[in-house]
Amino acid sequence: MASVTLSSATRRVLRFLRLTKPKKTPIERQVDHLKKFVSYKASSAPPPVETMDLSRLRITWVIPDFMPGAGGHMTIFRIASHLEQFGHQITFLVQNPSIHNTSEAAAETINRHFQPFSGSVQLFSETTPKAEGDALIATDRFTCYPVEAMGGFTRKFYFVQDYESNFYPAGAEALLTEATYHFDFDCLCAGNWLHKRMSEEFGRWSMSWPLAYDASVYNLGMGEIPRTSNRIALYARYVTSRRAVELAFMALEILRGRNLDFEVDFFGWPLGKLSVPYPYRDLGILSASELADVYRQATIGVVFSATNHSLVNKEMMACGLPVVDLDLNTVRSIFPADSMAFAKPTPEGIADEIERLLTSPVERQTMAERALNYVQEFSWEKSARMIEAAIRQRVSAAAEGVK
């Protein structure tokens, strides 16, 4: 058979065609993005129950990639570090890594910027991880999908820190998120509001553990710096919509219209140069010790969450700072009525509560003392012990065939 010789022009055309594959449309790219997180083939490896030791459980956490300063990851790493100190074997699987290129780099970030950890860290993307152990823990909506697909574990858990369906408008992402609450996972919930939703609305086995604070950082301090009489510490992470920062800005404008004298320390995210009718400091993202200093100098703290409550509330309270939060069931179900000021979630309602506290030093002091007394019962070690007990209970039941 005679050979076919292609001209140089033909070869250039073919090479061009190979290099210019049709670009995908925006909808195709969005579908591909979601598939990357939710499409995992089921692994049928049987759980190794015969080797289970309740004093040294093999616990694997599946987490999204992370950067220093991530609050949700800090809580995960705190609990995992305590579980490791209690004697359990901890592994982290990082899903779809976009920040860390190697397992070693991820482990270094955990130890340098979060919590001490000596266990294993592994990265994975599209393929269902091959792992086995006693407990497998999903930590957000997308990590639920590989956890659902993975075999080889006695029991699966969902470490629920917020109601993530509310993070998204009605549509594909919200529906894919809510679907995870129907997976056969036991839910380890940050607070009673989430616990009740998971158990009553979705029929999951669920328990509640409290968000805590680091008492070595968040405390009354030595008293060298006097507390001011008109300074507001305001959590201004506006890039997270559930923080409802816009309501706080509108409330502050109303307060200036009432001729109230105040200054604001904005923290949580850099804001840039603002055109506002009151003095302010744009503190951006601060370290824990820097935050504690701000809380010890401010007059009141303002922190909102339209979904599950923030742990910033308790950190402020531990520093003797009276707090204003939104009057929502997510907050009311956690905090005693006399431990903070609950503001109607409107600009006027928020302005009213801030004004009431700024102009009432006796009430501020009383509220701060009650809040400080309330938070004394919390610690990360206590919360970790509650989570450890729940994992032991459910893993042991699963090993015995009890649902």
Number of C-alpha atoms within 10 A of each C-alpha: 3 4 5 6 7 9 9 9 9 11 11 12 12 12 11 11 11 10 9 9 8 8 8 10 8 9 9 10 12 12 11 13 11 14 12 16 18 18 16 19 15 15 17 10 13 12 18 14 18 7 10 17 13 17 12 16 22 21 23 24 23 27 22 19 16 19 14 12 15 11 15 14 19 17 20 17 20 20 21 27 21 21 21 21 14 15 13 20 20 23 22 23 24 22 23 18 19 11 11 17 10 12 17 14 12 22 19 14 15 21 13 12 13 21 18 18 21 15 14 14 22 17 21 15 16 15 14 20 21 11 15 19 22 28 22 28 26 26 22 21 23 22 23 27 23 24 26 22 16 23 23 19 23 24 26 26 25 26 20 24 21 19 19 16 19 14 16 13 10 10 8 12 17 16 13 16 21 17 15 20 24 13 17 16 22 24 26 25 25 23 22 19 21 24 21 17 16 23 16 12 11 14 13 19 17 22 20 20 19 18 21 22 23 15 16 8 17 22 20 18 14 7 9 7 10 9 17 13 16 16 21 25 26 23 21 27 21 15 11 12 13 15 20 20 21 13 17 24 17 15 22 26 17 17 21 15 10 11 9 15 15 18 19 20 20 21 20 18 17 14 15 9 8 10 6 11 10 15 11 16 14 17 18 16 16 14 8 14 12 12 21 20 17 23 28 27 20 25 26 28 25 24 23 29 18 20 20 22 29 20 16 20 26 25 24 31 31 28 25 29 31 29 30 22 25 25 18 18 14 19 25 16 13 15 18 12 11 13 21 24 21 20 20 16 17 15 19 19 16 28 23 17 19 24 17 14 21 20 14 10 13 10 14 21 16 14 22 24 17 17 26 23 14 17 20 14 9 16 15 19 17 16 20 20 16 17 21 20 13 19 25 20 12 20 25 19 14 17 17 11 9 9 10
